[in-house]
Amino acid sequence: MNKTDLKNRTKKFALEIIKMIELLPNKKIGHIIANQILRSSTSVAANYRAACRGRSQAEFIAKLGIVLEEADESQFWLELIIDAKLLDKKIVEPLYNEADELVAIFVSSIRTTKQRKS
């Protein structure tokens, strides 16, 4: 997967989260979780774009670390939505799986980039 594909994939992830947020209950907990997952999921896409514009490998690795943290946080919020039964698991599970795949991709990317740097 090249950088353009991954930029598109992270953006699509954020867009799908936005659609899911609209389905959350219109209660205090729904609003709080919506705000948190909106921030983390859009940060995955935004920070990956920033990483791709990094001026050095060190900057690229640092930005990917942020992307990884935000993808993992997004996965946490999705897990919480499932466990709290705020939405049907069938709606949330594909997004949870995508977050899991993104985490794996970014762990691998960081590892590979660090190996090249050595």
ZICORVEN-V265418 format. One record per residue. RES is the residue in one letter. PSI is psi in whole degrees, 0 to 359 (none if undefined). D_LAST is the distance of its C-alpha to the last C-alpha in whole Angstrom. Layout:
[[RES/PSI/D_LAST] [RES/PSI/D_LAST]]
//
This chain:
[[M/127/23] [N/176/22] [K/321/22] [T/316/26] [D/317/26] [L/325/24] [K/314/26] [N/320/29] [R/318/29] [T/324/28] [K/317/31] [K/320/33] [F/313/32] [A/317/33] [L/321/36] [E/325/37] [I/318/37] [I/316/39] [K/319/42] [M/322/41] [I/324/42] [E/339/45] [L/349/46] [L/152/46] [P/143/49] [N/62/50] [K/171/50] [K/312/49] [I/321/46] [G/318/45] [H/318/45] [I/311/42] [I/321/40] [A/315/41] [N/316/39] [Q/312/36] [I/331/35] [L/316/36] [R/312/34] [S/318/31] [S/321/31] [T/332/31] [S/328/28] [V/308/26] [A/313/27] [A/317/27] [N/332/24] [Y/319/22] [R/317/24] [A/321/23] [A/320/19] [C/339/20] [R/7/21] [G/144/18] [R/349/18] [S/167/14] [Q/323/11] [A/317/11] [E/319/15] [F/314/15] [I/318/13] [A/314/16] [K/320/18] [L/328/17] [G/319/18] [I/316/21] [V/314/22] [L/313/21] [E/317/23] [E/323/26] [A/318/26] [D/320/26] [E/319/29] [S/318/31] [Q/321/31] [F/312/32] [W/322/35] [L/318/36] [E/318/36] [L/320/39] [I/318/41] [I/310/41] [D/326/42] [A/356/44] [K/40/46] [L/331/46] [L/158/45] [D/136/46] [K/327/43] [K/332/43] [I/318/43] [V/327/39] [E/317/38] [P/324/36] [L/322/35] [Y/315/33] [N/322/32] [E/317/30] [A/319/29] [D/316/28] [E/319/26] [L/318/24] [V/313/23] [A/319/22] [I/315/20] [F/328/18] [V/313/17] [S/318/16] [S/318/14] [I/314/13] [R/313/11] [T/316/10] [T/322/9] [K/322/6] [Q/320/5] [R/326/6] [K/328/4] [S/none/0]]
//
